[in-house]
Amino acid sequence: MTSKLTLVVITCVLLLSFAAPAQKRKSAAKPTQKAPPTTAVVNEINTDSLKTLLSESKQRPLLVNFWATWCDPCRDEFPDLVKIDAEYRPKALDFVTVSLDDVDKIKTEVPRFLDEMKATMPSYLLNVSDPEPAINAVDPRWQGDLPATFLYNVKGEVAYRHFGRVDPTELRAAIERLVSSKQ
């Protein structure tokens, strides 16, 4: 009986000695870091508000980029757009982005992406059940492919359009032409 009790005690001691290092390792692990809170503000926009935004007369030209977080070419071109915004907004250009992500992403993925890109331009998320009327309001030639970039003169007329990943040099040239002509 004593040998059985001794065997049980030795087994317990051995098991505890193996468990202790595992617990030590676990407590020594680095705490999980939470993602930083997002600061980007994304407002919802509907078709009528979008039409008004695009067509009203302005003091300055307006650059509008349609994109989504799930669109790889959109993500690829975004750093260039942020640079263009930083370069031209202080001088002569207004710039807004319109995300075509699902509305449930308005407080999560969309602002998180904008924060990662250090984007400071006004941003909207198109909140419509059917995007077709909004797409047609922007440009009847646009089939809704992303990304899509439009440059409007002060009268609200399209002065430049590009479907797909924009070439920053080409876009800068279009902005320069528009800004220098004071339209």
Order of alpha helices (4+ residues) and beta strands (2+ residues): alpha-beta-alpha-beta-alpha-beta-alpha-beta-alpha-beta-beta-alpha
